[in-house]
Amino acid sequence: MGLRMPARMAYDEWERAGRQLADVLDSSSWWLGDWLVYGKDHYTDRYQRGIRAVGLSYQTLRNYAWVSRRFDLTRRRPSLSFQHHAELASMTVEEQEHWLDRAEQQRWTTKQLRGAIRAARQGELQPRTPAEPVRRLEVPDSRVQWWHKAAERLGLDFEQWVMTTLDSAASNALDKVAVSA
């Protein structure tokens, strides 16, 4: 019902314990999902009773099973969390593999992965034609460095991040003007 911690514990030990607990939590999502997939395949007549016996939300368990079905054991990436996989579950296998590779290489958090996917989708909606003239904008180095950090944190190419961010800001500003007009 709880975790009893020692009175004195070095920070490194405490941090390691937290990582281990997070690993168990992440693994349990996969375990429950796999358990549900098995139950659905083998006990269709008693499946609902088994779900009630677990005592967790039906929707949560259903989500675990859905993600588990979308990623068989051979495709799951141990370096990425269940939530990383859940973010990609609705995509095709090819898209999933692409984003899993990028998330692993960049060591993205789930939030960074979600942001990169959103930025990529926005970029697809607003392609830049090569014939457009290119303009230069003078910006202090301190601001450029700050923006580079933001793009890096989201795991995005700097120019892609700038374009997406400015397009989003322009869209929001123009939408507000249109609403108030």
GROMACS elastic network, one bead per residue, 0.5 to 0.9 nm:
[ bonds ]
;  ai    aj funct       b0    kb
    5     8     6  0.83345   500
    5     9     6  0.81001   500
    5    14     6  0.89204   500
    6     9     6  0.62251   500
    9    12     6  0.82934   500
    9    13     6  0.64495   500
    9    14     6  0.64194   500
   10    13     6  0.53321   500
   10    14     6  0.63347   500
   10    15     6  0.87139   500
   11    14     6  0.50185   500
   11    15     6  0.60591   500
   11    16     6  0.85267   500
   12    15     6  0.51076   500
   12    16     6  0.60947   500
   12    17     6  0.85648   500
   13    16     6  0.50748   500
   13    17     6  0.61117   500
   13    18     6  0.86373   500
   14    17     6  0.51242   500
   14    18     6  0.63485   500
   14    19     6  0.88685   500
   15    18     6  0.50833   500
   15    19     6  0.64085   500
   15    20     6  0.87413   500
   16    19     6  0.51158   500
   16    20     6  0.62358   500
   16    21     6  0.86468   500
   17    20     6  0.50599   500
   17    21     6  0.61453   500
   17    22     6  0.85900   500
   18    21     6  0.50859   500
   18    22     6  0.61462   500
   18    23     6  0.85849   500
   19    22     6  0.50589   500
   19    23     6  0.61634   500
   19    24     6  0.87063   500
   20    23     6  0.50112   500
   20    24     6  0.62956   500
   20    25     6  0.86665   500
   21    24     6  0.50968   500
   21    25     6  0.62016   500
   21    26     6  0.85881   500
   22    25     6  0.50193   500
   22    26     6  0.60598   500
   22    27     6  0.84591   500
   23    26     6  0.50824   500
   23    27     6  0.59887   500
   23    28     6  0.84531   500
   23    81     6  0.83167   500
   24    27     6  0.50285   500
   24    28     6  0.59849   500
   24    29     6  0.87801   500
   25    28     6  0.51214   500
   25    29     6  0.66436   500
   26    29     6  0.54468   500
   26    30     6  0.69465   500
   26    31     6  0.89284   500
   26    81     6  0.61710   500
   26    82     6  0.57612   500
   26    83     6  0.81067   500
   27    30     6  0.52138   500
   27    31     6  0.61202   500
   27    32     6  0.86231   500
   27    81     6  0.84344   500
   27    82     6  0.75573   500
   28    32     6  0.59231   500
   28    33     6  0.82916   500
   29    32     6  0.53026   500
   29    33     6  0.60948   500
   29    34     6  0.85923   500
   29    61     6  0.85328   500
   29    64     6  0.60425   500
   29    65     6  0.88389   500
   29    68     6  0.87693   500
   29    82     6  0.67922   500
   30    33     6  0.50187   500
   30    34     6  0.60513   500
   30    35     6  0.84186   500
   30    64     6  0.67007   500
   30    65     6  0.80936   500
   30    67     6  0.82151   500
   30    68     6  0.63070   500
   30    82     6  0.68593   500
   31    34     6  0.51604   500
   31    35     6  0.59836   500
   31    36     6  0.85581   500
   31    64     6  0.86343   500
   31    68     6  0.86460   500
   32    36     6  0.60931   500
   32    37     6  0.85946   500
   32    61     6  0.71584   500
   32    64     6  0.66134   500
   32    65     6  0.73019   500
   32    68     6  0.88250   500
   33    36     6  0.51472   500
   33    37     6  0.62233   500
   33    38     6  0.86529   500
   33    61     6  0.67643   500
   33    62     6  0.76991   500
   33    63     6  0.77486   500
   33    66     6  0.72806   500
   33    67     6  0.72578   500
   33    68     6  0.53180   500
   33    69     6  0.79248   500
   34    37     6  0.50667   500
   34    38     6  0.61921   500
   34    39     6  0.85439   500
   34    64     6  0.79331   500
   34    65     6  0.63160   500
   34    68     6  0.59192   500
   34    69     6  0.77485   500
   35    38     6  0.52280   500
   35    39     6  0.61660   500
   35    40     6  0.86827   500
   35    65     6  0.79189   500
   36    40     6  0.60181   500
   36    41     6  0.84746   500
   36    47     6  0.81585   500
   36    50     6  0.87949   500
   36    51     6  0.79249   500
   36    61     6  0.75035   500
   36    62     6  0.79316   500
   36    64     6  0.80446   500
   36    65     6  0.57255   500
   36    68     6  0.89933   500
   37    40     6  0.51896   500
   37    41     6  0.61833   500
   37    42     6  0.85951   500
   37    65     6  0.56914   500
   37    66     6  0.82323   500
   37    68     6  0.75706   500
   37    69     6  0.70476   500
   38    41     6  0.51478   500
   38    42     6  0.60066   500
   38    43     6  0.80241   500
   39    42     6  0.51878   500
   39    43     6  0.52016   500
   39    44     6  0.69729   500
   39    46     6  0.82751   500
   39    47     6  0.59398   500
   39    50     6  0.79570   500
   40    43     6  0.57015   500
   40    44     6  0.51814   500
   40    45     6  0.86711   500
   40    46     6  0.86263   500
   40    47     6  0.58734   500
   40    48     6  0.89143   500
   41    44     6  0.64440   500
   41    47     6  0.89905   500
   42    45     6  0.87685   500
   42    47     6  0.85180   500
   43    46     6  0.53307   500
   43    47     6  0.55149   500
   44    47     6  0.51205   500
   44    48     6  0.80841   500
   45    48     6  0.77810   500
   45    49     6  0.87014   500
   46    49     6  0.53857   500
   46    50     6  0.64294   500
   46    51     6  0.89134   500
   47    50     6  0.51935   500
   47    51     6  0.63662   500
   47    52     6  0.88483   500
   48    51     6  0.50686   500
   48    52     6  0.63010   500
   48    53     6  0.86687   500
   49    52     6  0.51921   500
   49    53     6  0.62687   500
   49    54     6  0.89839   500
   50    53     6  0.50451   500
   50    54     6  0.66471   500
   51    54     6  0.53962   500
   51    55     6  0.70533   500
   51    56     6  0.76028   500
   51    57     6  0.86770   500
   51    58     6  0.70657   500
   51    61     6  0.78598   500
   52    55     6  0.53777   500
   52    56     6  0.73617   500
   52    57     6  0.85571   500
   52    58     6  0.78910   500
   53    56     6  0.84022   500
   54    57     6  0.88617   500
   55    58     6  0.85480   500
   56    59     6  0.86082   500
   56    60     6  0.71896   500
   56    61     6  0.69381   500
   57    60     6  0.52389   500
   57    61     6  0.63204   500
   57    62     6  0.85417   500
   58    61     6  0.52229   500
   58    62     6  0.60110   500
   58    63     6  0.86233   500
   59    63     6  0.61400   500
   59    64     6  0.86618   500
   60    63     6  0.51488   500
   60    64     6  0.63572   500
   60    65     6  0.87948   500
   61    64     6  0.50307   500
   61    65     6  0.62832   500
   61    66     6  0.86199   500
   62    65     6  0.51405   500
   62    66     6  0.61407   500
   62    67     6  0.87293   500
   63    66     6  0.50262   500
   63    67     6  0.62269   500
   63    68     6  0.84917   500
   63    86     6  0.83040   500
   64    67     6  0.53941   500
   64    68     6  0.61194   500
   64    69     6  0.86560   500
   64    82     6  0.88033   500
   64    86     6  0.83910   500
   65    68     6  0.50074   500
   65    69     6  0.60935   500
   65    70     6  0.86321   500
   66    69     6  0.52004   500
   66    70     6  0.63207   500
   66    71     6  0.88757   500
   66    86     6  0.86813   500
   66    89     6  0.78876   500
   67    70     6  0.50661   500
   67    71     6  0.63413   500
   67    82     6  0.82248   500
   67    85     6  0.70429   500
   67    86     6  0.56990   500
   67    88     6  0.87425   500
   67    89     6  0.57749   500
   67    90     6  0.86770   500
   68    71     6  0.53106   500
   68    72     6  0.64918   500
   68    73     6  0.82864   500
   68    85     6  0.89608   500
   68    86     6  0.88501   500
   68    89     6  0.88732   500
   69    72     6  0.62960   500
   69    89     6  0.89796   500
   70    85     6  0.88420   500
   70    86     6  0.89710   500
   70    89     6  0.58929   500
   70    90     6  0.80647   500
   70    93     6  0.84381   500
   71    74     6  0.77664   500
   71    75     6  0.57144   500
   71    76     6  0.60425   500
   71    85     6  0.77468   500
   71    89     6  0.76305   500
   71    93     6  0.87715   500
   72    75     6  0.56172   500
   72    76     6  0.66774   500
   73    76     6  0.55185   500
   73    77     6  0.88433   500
   74    77     6  0.83614   500
   75    97     6  0.83546   500
   76    79     6  0.89437   500
   76    80     6  0.81533   500
   76    82     6  0.86430   500
   76    85     6  0.77255   500
   77    80     6  0.54480   500
   77    81     6  0.77919   500
   77    82     6  0.88978   500
   77    85     6  0.83360   500
   77   100     6  0.75917   500
   77   104     6  0.82377   500
   78    81     6  0.71906   500
   79   104     6  0.68450   500
   79   107     6  0.85445   500
   80    83     6  0.80415   500
   80    84     6  0.60600   500
   80    85     6  0.75043   500
   80   100     6  0.80103   500
   80   103     6  0.77221   500
   80   104     6  0.68368   500
   80   107     6  0.83529   500
   80   108     6  0.86283   500
   80   109     6  0.84796   500
   80   110     6  0.86976   500
   81    84     6  0.51916   500
   81    85     6  0.67386   500
   81    86     6  0.87242   500
   81   109     6  0.87567   500
   81   110     6  0.79582   500
   82    85     6  0.51755   500
   82    86     6  0.61394   500
   82    87     6  0.87787   500
   83    87     6  0.61820   500
   83    88     6  0.87716   500
   83   110     6  0.65390   500
   84    87     6  0.53161   500
   84    88     6  0.68716   500
   84    89     6  0.89733   500
   84   100     6  0.79249   500
   84   103     6  0.82304   500
   84   108     6  0.89692   500
   84   109     6  0.77500   500
   84   110     6  0.52797   500
   84   111     6  0.87804   500
   84   113     6  0.73728   500
   84   114     6  0.85956   500
   85    88     6  0.52553   500
   85    89     6  0.60692   500
   85    96     6  0.81148   500
   85   100     6  0.77507   500
   85   110     6  0.89808   500
   86    89     6  0.50811   500
   86    90     6  0.80830   500
   87    90     6  0.76573   500
   87    91     6  0.88366   500
   87   110     6  0.76885   500
   87   113     6  0.80662   500
   87   114     6  0.70137   500
   88    91     6  0.55989   500
   88    92     6  0.85022   500
   88    95     6  0.79642   500
   88    96     6  0.56354   500
   88    99     6  0.76112   500
   88   100     6  0.82199   500
   89    92     6  0.80104   500
   89    93     6  0.86768   500
   89    96     6  0.72617   500
   90    96     6  0.85906   500
   91    94     6  0.79872   500
   91    95     6  0.58813   500
   91    96     6  0.59475   500
   92    95     6  0.52225   500
   92    96     6  0.61189   500
   92    97     6  0.86458   500
   93    97     6  0.61451   500
   93    98     6  0.86094   500
   94    97     6  0.52271   500
   94    98     6  0.62632   500
   94    99     6  0.88029   500
   95    98     6  0.50565   500
   95    99     6  0.62491   500
   95   100     6  0.84658   500
   96    99     6  0.53064   500
   96   100     6  0.59310   500
   96   101     6  0.84497   500
   97   100     6  0.50443   500
   97   101     6  0.59967   500
   97   102     6  0.85713   500
   98   101     6  0.52847   500
   98   102     6  0.63690   500
   98   103     6  0.87180   500
   99   102     6  0.50230   500
   99   103     6  0.59576   500
   99   104     6  0.84376   500
   99   113     6  0.78229   500
   99   117     6  0.81129   500
  100   103     6  0.50978   500
  100   104     6  0.60717   500
  100   105     6  0.85244   500
  101   104     6  0.52430   500
  101   105     6  0.61096   500
  101   106     6  0.85335   500
  102   105     6  0.51128   500
  102   106     6  0.59226   500
  102   107     6  0.80503   500
  102   108     6  0.81311   500
  102   113     6  0.85357   500
  102   155     6  0.85770   500
  103   106     6  0.52799   500
  103   107     6  0.55113   500
  103   108     6  0.50006   500
  103   109     6  0.77773   500
  103   110     6  0.85486   500
  103   112     6  0.84194   500
  103   113     6  0.63462   500
  103   155     6  0.82593   500
  104   108     6  0.68541   500
  105   108     6  0.80161   500
  106   155     6  0.63607   500
  107   155     6  0.85328   500
  108   111     6  0.76775   500
  108   112     6  0.53905   500
  108   113     6  0.58748   500
  108   153     6  0.80375   500
  108   154     6  0.74980   500
  108   155     6  0.67674   500
  109   112     6  0.51066   500
  109   113     6  0.62676   500
  109   114     6  0.86404   500
  109   154     6  0.86711   500
  110   113     6  0.50811   500
  110   114     6  0.61747   500
  110   115     6  0.86290   500
  111   114     6  0.50855   500
  111   115     6  0.61898   500
  111   116     6  0.86634   500
  111   154     6  0.79073   500
  112   115     6  0.50328   500
  112   116     6  0.61498   500
  112   117     6  0.86260   500
  112   153     6  0.68509   500
  112   155     6  0.64318   500
  112   156     6  0.89009   500
  113   116     6  0.51343   500
  113   117     6  0.62210   500
  113   118     6  0.85859   500
  113   154     6  0.71744   500
  113   155     6  0.75412   500
  114   117     6  0.52119   500
  114   118     6  0.61601   500
  114   119     6  0.86220   500
  114   154     6  0.86338   500
  115   118     6  0.50406   500
  115   119     6  0.60602   500
  115   120     6  0.85168   500
  115   154     6  0.61214   500
  115   155     6  0.83088   500
  115   156     6  0.86313   500
  116   119     6  0.50828   500
  116   120     6  0.60734   500
  116   121     6  0.85842   500
  116   154     6  0.61530   500
  116   155     6  0.64493   500
  116   156     6  0.61778   500
  117   120     6  0.50909   500
  117   121     6  0.61784   500
  117   122     6  0.86253   500
  118   121     6  0.51675   500
  118   122     6  0.62019   500
  118   123     6  0.85763   500
  119   122     6  0.50920   500
  119   123     6  0.60919   500
  119   124     6  0.86344   500
  119   156     6  0.81720   500
  119   160     6  0.78639   500
  119   161     6  0.73588   500
  119   164     6  0.62387   500
  119   165     6  0.85449   500
  120   123     6  0.50094   500
  120   124     6  0.62596   500
  120   125     6  0.87821   500
  120   156     6  0.89793   500
  120   160     6  0.84136   500
  120   164     6  0.86060   500
  121   124     6  0.50441   500
  121   125     6  0.64077   500
  121   126     6  0.88647   500
  122   125     6  0.51035   500
  122   126     6  0.63963   500
  122   127     6  0.88641   500
  122   164     6  0.68870   500
  122   167     6  0.88657   500
  122   168     6  0.86667   500
  123   126     6  0.52002   500
  123   127     6  0.60735   500
  123   128     6  0.85822   500
  123   160     6  0.77831   500
  123   163     6  0.82842   500
  123   164     6  0.66718   500
  124   127     6  0.58427   500
  126   167     6  0.86920   500
  128   131     6  0.86184   500
  128   132     6  0.75823   500
  129   132     6  0.58594   500
  130   133     6  0.81124   500
  139   142     6  0.84053   500
  139   143     6  0.68257   500
  139   144     6  0.68169   500
  140   143     6  0.55873   500
  140   144     6  0.66060   500
  140   145     6  0.89107   500
  141   144     6  0.50244   500
  141   145     6  0.60868   500
  141   146     6  0.85249   500
  142   145     6  0.52188   500
  142   146     6  0.62398   500
  142   147     6  0.87312   500
  143   147     6  0.61505   500
  143   148     6  0.85452   500
  144   147     6  0.50595   500
  144   148     6  0.60928   500
  144   149     6  0.86905   500
  145   148     6  0.50037   500
  145   149     6  0.63659   500
  145   150     6  0.88280   500
  146   149     6  0.52297   500
  146   150     6  0.65422   500
  146   151     6  0.89301   500
  147   150     6  0.50345   500
  147   151     6  0.62645   500
  147   152     6  0.85070   500
  147   158     6  0.78317   500
  147   161     6  0.85889   500
  147   162     6  0.79281   500
  148   151     6  0.51492   500
  148   152     6  0.59893   500
  148   153     6  0.84782   500
  148   157     6  0.87768   500
  148   158     6  0.59913   500
  148   161     6  0.87014   500
  149   152     6  0.50260   500
  149   153     6  0.60045   500
  149   154     6  0.86742   500
  149   158     6  0.89367   500
  150   153     6  0.51498   500
  150   154     6  0.64957   500
  150   155     6  0.86681   500
  150   156     6  0.87579   500
  150   158     6  0.86753   500
  150   161     6  0.83799   500
  151   154     6  0.52315   500
  151   155     6  0.61426   500
  151   156     6  0.51646   500
  151   157     6  0.65507   500
  151   158     6  0.55066   500
  151   159     6  0.86618   500
  151   160     6  0.84302   500
  151   161     6  0.56094   500
  151   162     6  0.79531   500
  152   156     6  0.58085   500
  152   157     6  0.73010   500
  152   158     6  0.73349   500
  152   161     6  0.89697   500
  153   156     6  0.76904   500
  154   157     6  0.89497   500
  154   161     6  0.85697   500
  156   159     6  0.83803   500
  156   160     6  0.66746   500
  156   161     6  0.59998   500
  157   160     6  0.52366   500
  157   161     6  0.61267   500
  157   162     6  0.87169   500
  158   161     6  0.50840   500
  158   162     6  0.62036   500
  158   163     6  0.86830   500
  159   162     6  0.50782   500
  159   163     6  0.61593   500
  159   164     6  0.84912   500
  160   163     6  0.52503   500
  160   164     6  0.60321   500
  160   165     6  0.84259   500
  161   164     6  0.51735   500
  161   165     6  0.58924   500
  161   166     6  0.84202   500
  162   165     6  0.52050   500
  162   166     6  0.60267   500
  162   167     6  0.83915   500
  163   166     6  0.52766   500
  163   167     6  0.59238   500
  163   168     6  0.84344   500
  164   167     6  0.51228   500
  164   168     6  0.60295   500
  164   169     6  0.85578   500
  165   168     6  0.51591   500
  165   169     6  0.61673   500
  165   170     6  0.86024   500
  166   169     6  0.50231   500
  166   170     6  0.60415   500
  166   171     6  0.84521   500
  167   170     6  0.51114   500
  167   171     6  0.60390   500
  167   172     6  0.85822   500
  168   171     6  0.50631   500
  168   172     6  0.61510   500
  168   173     6  0.85813   500
  169   172     6  0.51516   500
  169   173     6  0.61173   500
  169   174     6  0.85388   500
  170   173     6  0.50842   500
  170   174     6  0.59850   500
  170   175     6  0.83699   500
  171   174     6  0.51931   500
  171   175     6  0.59571   500
  171   176     6  0.85456   500
  172   175     6  0.51203   500
  172   176     6  0.62026   500
  172   177     6  0.87043   500
  173   176     6  0.51868   500
  173   177     6  0.63038   500
  173   178     6  0.86975   500
  174   177     6  0.50259   500
  174   178     6  0.61070   500
  174   179     6  0.85865   500
  175   178     6  0.50728   500
  175   179     6  0.61714   500
  175   180     6  0.87017   500
  176   179     6  0.51350   500
  176   180     6  0.62469   500
  176   181     6  0.86082   500
  177   180     6  0.52751   500
  177   181     6  0.60887   500
  178   181     6  0.52245   500
